[in-house]
């Protein structure tokens, strides 16, 4: 099923987790002088996506403080212990509350240091070229976040529950010929542990935090 090119694309950055494996609040972890959540929000703001929604949860107060100077919407997800699905629903609900005319949404994670405005641009361009309902980043041979969902797939996102992200929706859509992949091998680097933080600093050529 081909979908019309989406014209009004928002972006949802997921930053609600507790960061237990990291040993500190992941969204507030400093990399290159800025918290991860700020890096992700600034990357999205540099793109054509609008609005930018950041979903906060376990460390909502700190996330709000970190983002205070940026023109983003912060959605506080009180149900964050439920898992990823609750954050996807909260972010999409905030986007749709902002504007019912939004016909596409990019869902991104705050812990991928190579997430950038170019990533969003390429996802949108692939959707326009292919007519796909979903365009997802591919790395490690799998499809995942960041991913662009067009409005026909919003209902499926809203029906997610528990600790299920959108990967299963993407896989099912790919089987039906409704999803495309865009290769971003650099996005395979994410930060879950202190060792990952060290690898990210090295990959970015950083000597400090």
N, C-alpha and C positions, 0 to 999 in steps of 0.2 A: 504494500500500500504506500503510494507516494504522498508526501505531505508538502504543502506549499512552503516556500522559504519563510522562515520565521523572521519577523521584522522588529519585534519588541522583546528583547531578551534580557532577563534579569539574571543575577548571579547569587547563589546561596553558598556561603562558606560555613562549613561545619566545624565548630570549635567548642563542643559541649562536654567532651569526655573529661574524666578525672586525671588522666595521665599517670595511672598507677605504675606502669612499667618504667616510666621515665623517672619517677620519684619526685616529681614537681609538676605544677600546672603546665601542661603542654602548650596551650595557646600563648602563655606568657613567657615561654622559654626564649631567651635572647639569642639571636643569630645575626651576626653582622651589625650589632648595635640596636636592633629592633626586635620586639617580640614577634613570634611566628604569626600570630593573628594579625598584627599590623602589616607585616610583609605581604600576607595573602590579600588583605583588604586593599592595600595600595596597588597591588598588581591588578586586581579586578577593576579598581577605579580608573586605571590607565587604559582600560578597554572601552568598547562601545556599549557594554552591558550596563543596564540601569533598571531598577535600583540595585544596590549591593546590600544583601542581608547577611548578617553574621549571627549564627545560632549559638548562643552561650548556654551553659548549663551548670556544671560542677563549680566553675570559677567565674560565675556571671559578673560579680562586682568588679573583679580585676579586669575582665575583658572589657566591660563598659568603660572603665577608667582608661585603659590603654587606647581605646578607639575614640575617646571623647573629641578629639580634634578632627576626626574624619567624617565626611558626609555619608555615613552608612546607617542602616537600620539594624538595631540589635534585637533579636527575638530571644527572649529568655524561655528556655525549655525546662520547665519544672519536672517533666517526666524523663529527663535525660538518663536516669538509671535503667529505664526500659531498654535502651540501646539505640542504635543508629536510626531505626525507623521513625522514632519519635522526633528526632531532629530534622529528618527529611520532611516530615509532615509539617513541623513548626515553621521551617524555612519557606516551604511552598505556600502555606497559609498567609504568611506575612507578605510575600510577593503579590499574591492575588488580592489581598486587602489593599495594597498600595495601588494596584491597577488591574482591573479585570481584562484589560486589553493586552496583557502580557501573553505572548504566544510561544515563548521558549524560556527555559531556565537552565543555566549551567550550575551544576552542583560540584563543589570543590572542597578539598580538605585543607586544613590550615597547616598541615605538617609536611607538605611537599615543597622543599626549598626552591625547586625550579619551576614552580607554578608562576605563570606570567600572563600579561595581557595578550601576548602572541598566542598562547595556548587557547584562550577564549576565541581569538580571531580565527584561528584555524578550525576550531570546532564549528563555529558558525559558517565559515566558508564551505566546509565539507557538507553541512546540512543543506546549504543553498544549492550546491552542485549535485547532490545525490537525491534530494527529496526524502531522505531518511527521517523516520520519526525520532530516532535516537542516534546520537554520535558520541562514542565513548573513546577515551584515551586507551591505547593498547601498550602494555609494557610487560615484561616477563611472560609474554605469550598469552596474557589475559586481558580482558576488557574491564575497565573500572573508572574510577574518578580521576580527573574531572570528566563529567559527562553532560551533554546537552540533551535535554528532554523537550520535545515539542508538546503543545497543549493536549493533543489526543492521548498522551500518556500520563497526564496529570492525575487522572482518577486512579490509575494503578499505583502511583506513588502514595496517594492519600490512603490507600487500602493496606499499606505495609504495616506490620506490627512486630513487636519483639526486637531482637537483636539482628534483624535482617536489613541489610543495606539494599541498594538498587542493583547489585551485580546479577541477581537472579532474573530481574526484569530485563536487564540488558541481554543476558544470554537467551532468554525466551524470545525476545524481539529479534535477535540475530537469527535464530532458527526459523523465524517466520519471514525473514528477508526485510525486516523493518528497521534494522540497526546497522550502522557503519562504524568502522574503526579508524582512528587516526593515530599514527605511531608517535609516541613520545617516550623514548627509552629513558630520557633523563628523569622522568617522573617516577621511575622505579625507586629512586632515593626518597625515603620518607623517614620521619624521626619518631621512633617509639621508645628508644632506650638511650642511655648516656653514650653508648658506643656509636649509635646512629648520629648523635649530635656531633661527635668527633669526626665522623665520616663526612657529614655535611659541611663542617668548617673546612676540612681539607679539600673537598670538591669545589668549594667556592673561593678557595685561596685565602681563607681568613686565618689570622693569627690570634685574634682575641676571641670574645664571646660570640 
